[in-house]
Amino acid sequence: MKSYKFIISGGGTGGHIYPAIAIANELKFRFPNCEILFVGAKDKMEMQKVPQAGYKIEGLWISGLQRKLTFQNVAFPFKLLSSLIKSRRIIRNFKPDVVIGTGGFASGPLLQSANSLNIPTVIQEQNSYPGITNKLLAKKANAICVAYENLERFFPKNKIVFTGNPVRQDLLDIHSKRDEAISYFNLDSNRKTVLVLGGSLGSRRINQLIEDKLDFLVNSNVQIFWQCGTFYMTDYRNYAEKENVQVVSFIDRMDLIYAASDFVISRAGASSVSELCLVGKPTIFIPSPNVAEDHQTKNANAIVDKKGALLIKETELDEKFETVFNQLINDQNLQKTLSENMKKLGKPNATKDIVEEIVKLIK
């Protein structure tokens, strides 16, 4: 049997890395003797997370364009040229059957090089509003796997496959894990748990909100599990001394924390939205306004418009948060409606469907 080879590129944030790893794991399951190589950006978190998941990774000297004039922007053409040259060398040496990009700085030069060498490419677009890199790469890509409807205005219609976002397979059956989860995180089984997610890097504004509203939250007779992000851990770790509050920089068992949670306050990055649709927990989205094309608001609205979640804009947090939070935790009919509608939008087979598209290209 032929041993297939795949290169996967995705990084910068957990939202690009974890889908890439989920695809790699499914490819390994389908083709146990295949070879998989990751390509990332040299100083980004994929350089740690991918080897931890058991895969080899090569780093490119690449970063994004800043919105204002900085040294990084002056260096950008040199970084891009260096990354294109290195990408071509990696592809020529490794000889992949298919190259897959899940977003992040490194996927641009890598997929561009694969296209120029006539290697089949697959783009996995997580957001409801694609970034500039994927829009440029789409013209040459063989397949574009998307998680939201109505992306024909950005991508060639005949290449779009509506798969959903790849998510960790261990999220598919969290209901049987609740007791294990309560004991793993040392939670009080008699209190409802509010999970606070700021994304893999953390969110300054959500952290400020929780700090500001901590007494209000604890007085609402709930316990708080607060993922503040690695950047912010030193600022907030002392709040863990408060009763019914836990503060962590990173969560290693997302399946268990979802199993233990009753309510979620979260950013609206594509991966988080997809995971929350699978687990169906009543959620308040607080989208980051500081991302390209405001795509987090668009991600969240795709759920909110179908009555699957609540949304508060950052600019309205001070006046609206307490009212919306009280409404959510006290209205059981609302909780049930949100949960049921959100679950309808989940795509549990996304990873398998994406790998199916990859398989079509190697046959």
Disulfide bonds with the S-S distance in Angstrom:
none
